[in-house]
């Protein structure tokens, strides 16, 4: 369903396509043996090839090819048997060669599609146009000196996968869902760590507006946006800017813009180049890359279960809602944890404890599932104590909080603090008799038709037993006594 934006002249439709640059998880760069690790001292990871010294020849990193094919298969895309590396010519201080080795007409991965999950509980398919391999440029540093800019070439030559979507995205929510799902798939595959704050995943967002169902409008490209939230904010701002221009009789210029997170606005950077401006031609130092079907099949056989496969399996096998399944599969470690908890237990109860209690407390303490102080088997043990009536659901929450603090087993905490549920009917009955004897007026009022007082009696019994009486038994015995 297209998201329409109201303007002064009626509704406008947003059209978005994204180019996501994902740094390949690899020890060395795309065409050299220099380290690709993040965070080293400037210019400490630069080979002669990365610095474009005369006579240096690129040598393709086989692992980066494997990672690109793996990603293409994870995006349900066609793997091209022949792809060609080309030179994309442009001049910039942090591009030592004066060109970038990339792919254009013959990329390694062709068309595909991914499924995104939207906030309203629906799903939508977004087309992938292609994925190509290219080398990253260096980085210009403008904040090290009052009058000079410095260049750090550590990033120069690192392997990037540029993943280009079809213009199928229709608003900020869909853009956020697309980027989140893409990052999730890359992390499941282990082909990119998806750390947008470290720059290992960056999005170029192409945005245009049109009258519903009309011809595509002129697009502006917002470069290097580095968080899901920033993508949403940039779209909101840019859509409003373009609608204002069009409604006041102006023309949207095709250009590249930057997102300024401090001012919450996009700013013009340069007029947008077309492909012919880059004068692409095949790199004479690199032969076409030819992949045999056997090789592609081997990579395909090695793929893990991907997020959407897992999501649909959890919904079918465990009866989870789309929302619960989507939350659980957001990280592969989270999904594995849930599967361990649910072994031999009610899957919906397990999902509630993982999503509402565990993830709630982890978020509150700014931790992720890898740092959980409660193991899957410990959480399973707590659920077992509720199932066999050792403790009530209410006491379980207190036990859980203690487990989170101490990493102790639920059974040990229950024993230590004497929290076992009272299931002895005789004991519960005597407490109920005492409560009824202490509250004769309320008993009379209840029998006179004030049914709501039943909750009062239950509360009094729970108070007398320190919350340990089995609630189902309390209800049953109370009903008999009061009738």
N, C-alpha and C positions, 0 to 999 in steps of 0.2 A: 504494500500500500504506500503510495507516494506521500511524503510529508509536504503539505502545502503551507506556504507562508503568506499571511495577508499583507498586501501593500495597499497604497491609496487607490491603485487602479485595478484592484482585484487580487486573485490568488496567483502565487508564483510557485513553481516546482524547482526543487534543488536537485542538481545532478553532480555527482562526485565520483571521481576515479582516484585511486591511490597508487603511488609507486613507493614501495617499502624497501629500504636498503637494510639488509640483515647481514651482519658480519658472520662469516662462516666460522664455526668452532673448529679450529685447527691450530696446531703448534707453530706452524710457519706460514709464510705469506703465499700468495697465489703463484708467483713466478720466481721466488727466491727462497733461500733457506733461513732468512732472518726470522727471529721470534716475533709472533703476533700477540704476545701477552699484553694486557692492558696495565697502564700505571707506571711504566718504567720511566727513568729520567729522560728528558728530551734528547732526541737524536742518538739514543744508545742502542737502537735496534734497527739499524739501517745498513743494508748490504750495498755493494757497488751497483747492483741491478736497481735497487730502490732509489738510489741517488742519481740514476741515469748517467753513469760514467760512460764515456765513449767505448764502444766495442763490447759492452756487456749484453748478453743474450738472455731472454726469459726462458725458464724451464717450468712447464706446467706441473703444479702440485696435484698428484693423483688423488690424495685424500679429499681435496676440495671438490674434485669432480664427483667423487662418491657421495659427499654431503649434498651436492646440488641435485643429483639424481634421486637420492633418498627424499629430499624435500619435495621435488616434483611429484614423486609417487604419493607422498603424504597429502599433496594438494589435489589429488585425483587428476593429475595432468598427464598429457602425452609427453613421453621422453623422445626427443629427436635423435635418430641414429647418427646424424652428422650435424655438427655445429661449427661455427667459424668465429675466431677471435678477430676483432677489427680495431683499428685505431680511431678513437674519437678525439678529434683535434680541437683543443682550446688552450688559451694561455692564462695561467694563474700562478702566483708566486710559489704556491705549495704543490705544484704539479711539475716536477723536475724535467720530465721528458718533453713537455709541451703537448702531450697527448695522453689519453687514458686507454689502456687496453680493456676493451669491453666486447659485448656481442650485440649485434643489431638485427640484421636481416635473417640470420640463422642462429637463434638462441638454443641453448641446451635443452630447455623445457618449453613445450607449447601450451595449448589451451587446457584449462582445467576448471574446477569449481570447488568452493567450500560452503558449508552450511553455517549461517550465523544464528545466534539465539537472541531474540529481541526482548526488551523489558516487558512487553505485554504478553509474553508467554508463547509467541509465535516464532516460527523459523523462516529463513529466507536463504536462497542460494545466490552467491555472488560469483560471477565469472572471473577466472584468472586468464589474462591475455597471454602472458609468458613469464618465465623466470630466466634471467640470464646471469652469467658470471662476469664480474669485472673487478679491477683492482681499485682500491680506495686511494684518494689523494692524501697529501699530508695535511697539516693543520696550521693555519696562521694564528699567531698569538699577538693580540693587540694591547694587552694590559700589562706588559712587562717593562715598558719604557715609555716616557712621555712623548717622544717624537718618532720612534721607530717601531716597526712590526717585526717579529721574529717568526721563523718557520721551524716547526717540529715535524720531521719526516718519519717518526716511529710508525705512524698509521699508513704511510705511503706503501702501496703494494699489498696491503692486507686484502684478503679475499672477501668480496661482497656478493650476495645474491640480491639482485634487484627483482622484486616480485611486483608485477604490474597487474592491476585489476581492470576489469571492464568498468565502464561508467554506470554501474548498477546500483550504486549506493545513493540513498535518497534523503539523507539528513544526518545530523550529528550523532543520534543514537545508533543508527546503522553503521556509521563510520567507527564509532567506539567498539561496537560488537565485532566488526570485521577485524580491526586491529588486535583486539583482545584474543579472538579465536586464532588469528594467524600466529600470534606470539605463543599461544598455548600449543599449537601444532608443532612449531619449531622447537619448543622446549621438550615436548614428548619425544620428538625424533632425536634430540641432542645435536641439532645442526646449527643452532644459534642460541645464545643464552638469553636473548630478549631483553637485556638490561638497557632500557632506553636512556636512563640517567647517565650511563657510561658511554652512550653513543653507539652501542653495538647494534641498535635497531633505531632507524630514523624514518620518518614518513614525509613524503612530498605529497601534498593534498591538492588535487586539481578540482576547482569549484566553478560551477557556472549556474545560472538560473534561466528559466524559460517559462513561458505561459504553459499551463498544463497540457501535455501531449504535443506541444509545438516543436519547432526545430531547435537543436542544441544551441545554447548561447555561447558567447566568447568566454573562455575559461581563464582564470588566474591560477597560477601554481604557487602554493605556499610551501617554501622549502624547509627541510630539516626540522620538522616539528618533533619534539622528543618526549612526549607523554600522551597518553590517551585523553586526559583531561584537556591538555593544550590543543589537541586536534579538534575536540568539540567546541572549545572557545573560539578557535581560529575560524571554524566554519560559521558559527553564529555571527561573528563580526563581519566576515567577508560577504555572507549572503545579504546582510543588511546594507553593506556598502554598495554592492552591485545593484540591488533593487532601487536604492536611492538615486543612483546614477541614471538608471534606465527610466525611472518614473519622472525624472526631471528633464527628460529628452536627450540625455547624454549617451555616450557609447562606452561600453566596457573595453578596456585595452587589454590585449593578450600580453601578459607580463609575468615575471617571477617576483614574488613578494616574500618578505620575512615576517615571522610572527614575533612580536615584542611582548613577552609575558609580563613585563613591568607595567606597560601602558595598556595591556589588553587590546592590542590593535595590530593589523597587518600593515606593513610599509613597503612601498615600491622599492625593488632592488635593481632590476634591469628588464629590458624588453625580452620577451620569451623567445629563445632560439628555436628554430625548427631543425629537424634532423639534417637537412642539407647544409645548415650552417656549420655543422661539425665535420663535414667532409670525410665521412666514414670511408675506410677502405680496408680490405683484409690485411692483417699484420703479416708482413713478409717473413718475420722471424718465427712464426708459429704455424704449423700444419693444421688443417682442419681436424677437429676432434671427432673420431669415429668410435661409436659404441656398439658392441655386438649385443644381440637380443639376450644371449646367455648371461651376460654381465648384468643387464637390466633386471632379468628374472632373479638372479642371485640377490641383488639389492632388495628387490620386492619381497623375497622370502624372509628377509632379515628385519622387516619392519615390525615395530611394536603395535599393540592395539592402540588405535588413535582416539582422540577425545570423542568424536561423534559416534564411533563404533561402541566405545565404552558407555556413552550416554544412553544410546538406544538399548544396549544390553541391560544396563541397570534398570531402565524403565520396564523392559519386558520380563527380566528374570526376577527382579526384586520389587516390582510394582511401585517404583518411585515416581513422583511427579516430575514433569519437565524441569521445574525450578530446582527441586532437591538434587536431581541427577546433574544438572548444569553446575550447581555450586560444588558438588563433590568431585566432578571431573576437571575442575579448573586447574588443578595441578596433579601430575601423575602420582606424586608421593601421597597426596591427600586421598586420591582414589584407592591406592594400594592399602592405606591405613584403614579406610572404610571397609574394604573387602575383608581385611583381617578381623575387624571388630564384628562383622556380621556373620562370620562362620558359625553355623549352628544356632543363630539367634534370629529374632524378628528383624528383618531388614529395615522396616520403617522406624522402629524404635531406635535401632542403631544409627539411622540417618539423623533422627532428631537430636541424639546425644552428640554426634559429630558436628552437625551444623550449628545447632543453637547453643549448646553448652561449651564444647571444646573450641570451635572456631571463634565463638563470642569472646571467650577468655583470652585466647591467643591474640586476637585483634586488639583487645583492651590493653594487653601487655606488649603490643608491638612485636609479636613473634610470629613465625610461620610454622607450618606443620613439622618441619625438620627440627625445630627447637622445642617440641612439645615435651613437658615433663611427665606426661601420662602416656605410656605405651598402649598400643592397640589391644594387647592381651589384658592389660590392667583395666581399660575401659570396658572390655568384654566381661571381665570379672565383676565389675560394678553392676552391669546390666543383668548378669546372672543372679546377683543377690536380690534384685527387685523381682525378677521372674519367679524365684522360689520363695518369695514372701519373707526373706530374712530381714529386709528393710523396706520402708515405704518409699514411694517416689519423692516425697518431700524431704525425707532424711537423706536420700541418695544425693540430692543437690548439695547438702552440707558436706557429705562425704567427698563428693567430687571436688569441691573447693579446697578441702584439706589435701586431697591427692595432688591437686595442681601445685599446692604450696610445698609439699614434702616428697612427692614422687613415691609415696608408700602405696601398697596394695589396699584396695577397698576393704577386704576381709580383715586386715590387720587394724585398720582405723575403726571399723565397727566393733571389733573385739576390745580394743584399747579404750574406747570411749563408751562402751556398753550401750550401743545403739540398736541392738537387735530388736526387731519388731515383736510386739506382744501378740501372739496368735492363740494363746490359751483362752478358750471361751469362758472358762470359770473366772479367770482374772479380769477379763474385759467386762463380764457381767457384773462383778462386784463393784467395779468403778462406775458403771452406768447406774447401778442401784444408788450409789452414794450421790452422784450428780442429780438424779431425780429427787432424792430425799432432800437435798440442799436447796432445790428450786421448785417448791410446791406451787407457787403462783404461776410460774411459767408452764408447769405441767398442766395446770387447770386451763390456762389460756390456750395452750396447744390443743387440748381436747375440745375446747370451745370453738375451734375452727382456725386458729392462728397457725397455719401450716408452716409459715416461714421460720418459726421458732425451732424447727427441727435442726437447722444449721447451727443454732446456738448450742443445742445439746451436744452435737457432734464436736463442736469447738471445745466445749468444757471437758469432754472425755479425753480429747487429744491433749489438752492442757494438763490434765491430771496424770496422763501417762507419758508426759514429756514428748508427745508427738510419736510415740512408739507403737500405739495400738494399730492393728490392721484396719484401715478405713472401711473396707468392704464388710468386715465382721461387725464393726461398730454400727454401721448403718443397719445391718440385718437385725442385730439384737435390739437396738433402740426401737426399730419399727415395731417389733413384737411387743416390747415392754409398754410402748405408748398406745398400742391399739387395745 
